[in-house]
């Protein structure tokens, strides 16, 4: 299995940017239509997009506020094995560099993940920039 890497510089402090990845109301402002989270190691999450009516769920593997977040990734509508996702938060001139490593089994799957993360990180950037 390969890993796709996406990076984006975002404004904000590490702990603040981290919250946008785990707090349900903040998540729903840039990524899914609705979210439920229990951001502790072994805790679960559920995210739903109402437009395409799809649901993503998984478990948190690593929860280090402001530094690192790792979780499993599994869509309800397919029977693929869960993928692993690792999000790291590093320093940048603008605030934070968010790096996402997302496991993918094929080049096409990896391209879909890369495109999706680039799109949604752009939405997060807009939210963070608007204050």
N, C-alpha and C positions, 0 to 999 in steps of 0.2 A: 504494500500500500504506500502511496506517495502522499506527500503533504504539500498543500498549496499555501503560499505565504502572501499576505496582503498587509501593507503598512499604510498608515495615514497619520499625519501630524494634526493634532486637535488642540484647541485652546482649553485651558483649565488645569486645575491641580489634579494630581493622581487620584486622590480619594474621590473627588467630585466626578471625574470621568468614569471611574470604576462603578460608581452608583448608577450611572446610565445603563450599565450592563446587567444589573441585578435587581433594581427597584422596579416593581411592576408598572407603576404609573409612568415612570420615566422611560422604561422600555417601550411602552405602547405609544409614546410620543415620537419615536423614530423607527421602530422595527415592526413588531407584530401589532395586530389590532387590539389584542388583549394578552395579558401575561399573568401567570401565577408563578411565584418563585419561593424557594426555601434555600437561600444561598449559604449553606453550610456544607462541609464535606459529607457526602452521602445524601444530601437533600436533593429534592427533585425540582424540575421546572416544567412548565407547560406554556407554550405560546401558540396562539391561533391567529390566522389571517382570514378575515371574513370575506374579502374579495374572491380569492381563489378557493376559499373554504378548506384550508389545510391546517394541520396541527403538527407542531414539532414538540418533542419532549425528550428529556434525558435527566441525567444526574450530575451534580457537581462533584468533581474529583479533587480540585484544588481551589481554595478560596483564600487569597491573600490580598486583602483590600489595598488598592492603589498600586499593586505590583503584578499580580498574576491571577488568572481565572481559567480553570480547565473544566470541561464538561463533555458528556457524551451527547450525541446528536442523532435522533431517530425520527423520521417522518412516519405518521400514522398510516399514510396511504401507500407505503411501499414496504417490502419485506427484506430490505438490505440490512446487513449487520450495522449496529451503531457505529458512527464515526466519532473520532476524537477531535476536539477543538481546544486550542490553547490560546488565550489572549494575554499578552504581556503589555505593561504600561511603562514606557521608558521616557526619560527626559528629552525635550527638544527645545529649540529656541522659541517655538510658539506656545509650548505648554507640555503636551504629552505626545509621544509617538505610540500609537496603538498598533501592535503587531499581532496578526491572527494567523495561526498555523492550523489548517483544517485538513484532516485526512480525506483522501479521495482514492477510489479504486481505479478510475480511468481518467484519461486526459479530458474527455468530455464532461465527466462529473466535476473534475477539478476546475474546468473553465466556468461551469455553472456556479460553483461556490465562489470563485474569484469575482465574477460579475456581480453576484448577489451582495457580497461583502462590500465591494466598491460602491455600489448603489446606496446601500443602507448606511455605510460610514459617511457618505456625502450628506445624507439626511441628518445624521448625528452632528456632523460639523456645523450644519445650518442651525440646529437647535442650540448648540453650545455658543455659537457666534452671536445669536440673537439675545443670549442672556436669559 
